[in-house]
Amino acid sequence: MANIERLYTDGACSGNPGPGGWGTVVYFDDGSVHELGGGDRNTTNNRMEMQAAIAALEFLIQTNQQAPVALYTDSEYVKKGITQWISGWKRKGWKTAAGKAVLNKDLWQSLDQLNTQANQQLQQPVQWCYVRGHSGDEGNERCDTIARAYSHGQSISLRQKTPHLAPTPARIRKSTDSAVNPSVSTDQADQTIDFCYSTDVSAPNANSSPMSDMPSPQSNVDQSDSLPREARVVQLRNAVETLHLADEVAKQGYLITSAELADLMDVNASAVTSRGEYWAWRNWTVSRVRREGNQILWQLERID
């Protein structure tokens, strides 16, 4: 049987919380593809991202494969959670550094168990890789299409290499059934890797600095290199000032609005509200605290 080369996962949610879906695409070394998908009527984007990763590991384990595998996700929440934060959460009894209960504990425990099992099965630990969403990566885009179809209750044809091998787990297929096309496609997906981690002893631990794993798109690097050194130094100084400001916000426990957070991150406000209730940015986790009138308030917490 052909070996799995890489796994792609993605989640989507309409409303957050609201109807959601997840998609997983499995690429084999013979060019064939196997796709999985499912949904939930009332969920969050982060939970769907995790469900997709859970389905990917379950499929991988059922193949009894031993060759190394890379798993690609566009969720920093999932990637950093399983490679960095989870060891600290377990040491603290599934509490965050601030003493709060870890969100989505049930799924984190399932993902941790499956990741451990997969690592024991493979010749080397699963490589967890971040891929920038909506960047044209074929695997990521296909996962997004599957996840969005399930979130909207739409039927979608899934490519199936071995339908008997790993049926979609019943416990995470809740809302809609897919129309399955058993034909095999040999389309290849181009890999767009920003950074990868395994969860072995050489992987970053809970005390490592997340600054070392920030995405570094080639286009941004090339553009920066074309600037004079003095301009690059100014950019760096401005970035450090922004990071100091974020650290002060986190240290003082200030709650900030979506617009203020967007200004801090230098993104559009919609890019903040679409990320979900709990996610990672630079050296901090960002959590949605509450709504006051028409304003959503967010809190930053330093990762340690």
C-alpha positions in Angstrom: 0.0 0.0 0.0 1.2 3.5 -0.8 2.5 5.6 2.1 1.0 8.9 3.3 3.3 11.8 2.5 1.3 14.6 4.0 -2.0 15.5 5.7 -3.9 18.7 5.3 -6.6 19.9 7.7 -8.9 22.9 8.0 -12.0 24.0 9.8 -14.7 26.6 9.1 -17.6 28.0 11.1 -20.6 30.2 10.1 -21.1 32.6 13.1 -18.5 31.3 15.5 -20.3 29.8 17.4 -22.6 28.5 14.7 -22.8 25.7 12.1 -19.3 24.4 11.4 -17.4 22.0 9.2 -14.0 20.4 8.9 -12.0 18.9 6.0 -9.0 16.6 5.8 -7.0 15.7 2.7 -4.6 12.9 2.6 -1.8 12.8 0.0 -0.1 9.5 -0.8 3.3 9.0 -2.4 1.8 7.3 -5.4 -0.1 10.5 -6.3 -3.5 9.4 -5.0 -5.7 11.3 -2.6 -8.2 10.5 0.1 -10.6 13.1 1.6 -12.6 13.3 4.8 -15.1 15.8 6.1 -17.8 16.3 8.7 -19.7 19.0 10.5 -21.5 20.2 13.6 -24.6 22.3 13.9 -23.3 24.4 16.8 -19.6 24.7 17.3 -16.7 27.1 16.9 -13.9 27.5 14.3 -11.2 26.3 16.7 -13.1 23.1 17.5 -13.5 22.4 13.8 -9.8 23.0 13.2 -9.1 20.4 15.9 -11.7 17.9 14.6 -9.9 18.0 11.3 -6.6 17.2 12.9 -8.1 14.5 15.0 -9.6 12.8 11.9 -6.2 13.1 10.1 -4.4 11.3 13.0 -7.1 8.7 13.3 -6.8 7.9 9.6 -3.0 7.8 9.8 -3.1 5.4 12.8 -5.5 3.0 11.0 -3.0 2.6 8.1 -0.3 1.3 10.5 2.2 3.4 8.5 5.7 3.8 9.9 7.2 6.2 7.3 7.4 9.9 8.5 4.4 12.2 7.8 3.9 15.9 7.8 0.6 17.4 8.9 -0.3 20.9 7.6 -2.7 23.2 9.4 -3.5 26.9 8.9 -4.4 27.2 12.6 -1.7 28.5 14.8 -4.0 27.6 17.7 -3.8 23.9 16.8 -0.1 23.9 15.8 1.2 25.7 18.8 -1.3 24.0 21.2 0.0 20.5 20.3 3.7 21.4 19.9 4.2 24.0 22.7 1.3 24.7 25.1 -0.1 21.3 25.8 2.8 20.1 28.1 2.3 23.1 30.3 -1.4 22.7 30.4 -1.1 19.1 31.6 1.5 20.1 34.2 -0.9 22.7 35.5 -3.9 20.3 35.6 -5.4 21.7 32.3 -5.1 25.3 33.4 -3.6 28.2 31.5 -0.8 30.3 32.9 -3.5 32.6 34.3 -5.2 29.8 36.1 -8.1 29.6 33.8 -9.5 26.3 32.5 -8.2 25.4 29.0 -10.8 25.8 26.4 -11.7 22.7 24.3 -10.1 20.4 26.9 -12.0 17.4 25.6 -10.6 17.8 22.1 -7.1 18.6 23.3 -7.0 15.4 25.3 -8.2 13.4 22.3 -5.6 15.1 20.0 -2.8 14.6 22.5 -3.6 10.9 22.9 -3.8 10.4 19.1 -0.6 12.3 18.5 1.2 10.2 21.1 -0.1 7.0 19.5 1.0 8.2 16.0 4.4 9.2 17.2 4.9 5.7 18.7 3.8 4.1 15.4 6.0 6.2 13.1 9.7 6.1 12.6 9.8 9.7 13.8 7.2 12.1 15.3 4.5 13.7 13.3 5.8 17.0 11.8 3.3 19.7 12.6 3.5 22.4 10.0 1.8 25.8 9.6 0.6 26.8 6.2 -0.8 30.2 5.5 -4.5 30.0 4.8 -5.9 31.2 1.4 -2.4 31.5 0.0 -3.0 29.3 -3.0 -1.8 26.1 -1.4 -3.8 23.3 -3.1 -4.1 21.1 -0.1 -5.2 23.9 2.2 -7.6 25.3 -0.3 -9.3 22.0 -0.8 -9.7 21.4 2.9 -11.3 24.9 3.2 -13.7 24.0 0.4 -14.7 20.8 2.2 -15.0 22.5 5.6 -17.2 25.3 4.2 -19.5 22.9 2.4 -20.2 21.0 5.6 -20.6 24.2 7.6 -23.3 25.3 5.1 -25.0 21.9 5.0 -24.1 21.4 1.3 -23.2 18.1 -0.3 -19.7 17.7 -1.8 -18.0 14.9 -3.6 -15.0 13.6 -1.7 -12.1 11.7 -3.4 -11.7 8.3 -1.8 -8.7 6.1 -2.3 -9.6 3.4 0.2 -13.2 4.1 1.5 -13.1 0.9 3.7 -9.9 1.9 5.4 -10.8 4.8 7.6 -14.5 5.8 7.7 -15.2 9.3 9.1 -15.5 8.8 12.9 -19.2 8.7 13.9 -18.5 10.8 16.9 -17.4 13.8 14.8 -19.8 13.4 11.9 -22.9 15.1 13.3 -24.8 17.2 10.8 -24.5 16.3 7.2 -23.6 13.4 4.9 -21.3 13.8 2.0 -21.7 12.6 -1.5 -18.7 10.4 -2.0 -17.0 9.8 -5.4 -14.9 6.7 -5.2 -12.7 7.7 -8.1 -9.1 8.4 -7.4 -7.5 11.6 -8.4 -3.7 11.9 -8.9 -3.5 15.6 -8.5 -0.5 16.7 -6.5 -0.6 19.5 -3.9 2.3 22.0 -3.8 3.8 22.4 -0.3 3.8 25.8 1.2 5.5 25.4 4.5 6.1 28.3 6.9 7.4 26.3 9.8 7.2 22.7 11.1 7.5 21.2 14.5 7.5 17.6 15.8 6.5 16.9 19.4 9.6 14.8 20.3 12.2 15.9 22.8 13.8 18.3 20.3 10.6 20.2 19.7 10.0 23.6 21.4 8.7 23.2 24.9 6.3 25.4 26.9 9.1 27.6 27.9 10.4 28.3 24.4 9.9 31.6 22.7 7.1 31.6 20.1 8.9 34.4 18.3 11.2 31.7 16.7 8.3 30.2 14.8 6.6 33.2 13.3 5.7 32.8 9.7 8.3 34.2 7.3 6.7 34.4 3.8 9.4 34.7 1.1 7.8 37.7 -0.5 8.0 39.7 2.7 11.7 38.7 3.2 12.6 39.8 -0.4 10.8 43.1 0.0 12.6 43.8 3.3 16.0 42.9 1.9 15.5 45.5 -0.9 15.3 48.3 1.7 18.3 50.2 2.9 19.7 49.0 6.2 18.6 52.2 8.0 15.0 51.6 6.9 15.1 48.0 8.1 16.4 49.2 11.5 13.5 51.7 11.8 11.0 48.9 10.9 12.6 46.7 13.6 12.4 49.5 16.2 8.7 50.1 15.4 8.0 46.4 15.7 9.8 46.2 19.1 7.8 49.2 20.4 4.6 47.4 19.3 5.6 44.2 21.1 6.4 46.2 24.3 2.9 47.7 24.1 1.3 44.3 23.7 3.3 43.0 26.6 2.1 45.9 28.8 -1.5 45.3 27.7 -1.1 41.6 28.7 0.7 42.4 32.0 -1.9 44.8 33.2 -4.8 42.6 32.1 -6.3 45.4 29.9 -9.3 44.5 27.7 -9.1 46.0 24.3 -11.6 46.2 21.4 -11.4 44.5 18.1 -10.4 47.7 16.4 -7.7 48.4 19.0 -6.4 44.8 18.7 -6.4 45.1 14.9 -4.4 48.3 15.1 -1.9 46.6 17.4 -1.5 43.7 15.0 -1.6 46.0 11.9 -4.5 44.1 10.3 -8.1 44.8 9.3 -10.6 44.4 12.1 -12.3 41.6 10.2 -9.1 39.6 10.4 -9.4 39.7 14.2 -13.1 38.8 14.6 -12.9 35.9 12.0 -10.2 34.0 14.0 -12.4 32.6 16.7 -12.5 32.9 20.5 -9.0 31.8 21.3 -5.9 31.9 19.1 -2.2 32.8 19.0 -0.4 35.9 18.0 3.3 36.4 18.3 4.2 35.8 22.0 0.6 35.9 23.2 -2.7 34.0 23.2 -5.7 36.2 22.4 -9.0 35.3 23.9 -12.5 36.8 23.5 -13.7 37.8 26.9 -17.2 39.4 26.4 -19.3 41.7 24.3 -20.2 45.2 25.6 -22.8 46.8 23.4 -21.5 46.4 19.8 -17.9 46.0 21.0 -16.1 42.7 21.4 -13.4 42.8 24.1 -10.2 40.8 23.9 -7.5 39.9 26.4 -3.8 39.1 25.7 -2.0 36.5 27.8 1.8 36.0 27.6 2.8 32.4 26.6 5.1 30.9 29.0 
